[in-house]
Amino acid sequence: MNMHHEMSHDEIIRARLIALRCEHRDLDEAIAALSAQQLTSSLALQRLKKQKLVLKDQIARIEDEITPDIIA
């Protein structure tokens, strides 16, 4: 028997969230490494920081999507 497991919407969203967090962490490390160098291009650093902010926004949107609304 060959059973294929198709991912549910929640599983896909959670996997995407994990990937985005990993990418965000990698960018953080790249920014730290570039900042430590003497001859760092400020343009390259700005681009990495902007990309990191975009990822942060995507992560926040996904977290809002998977977090249930709680009526107080």
Order of alpha helices (4+ residues) and beta strands (2+ residues): alpha-alpha
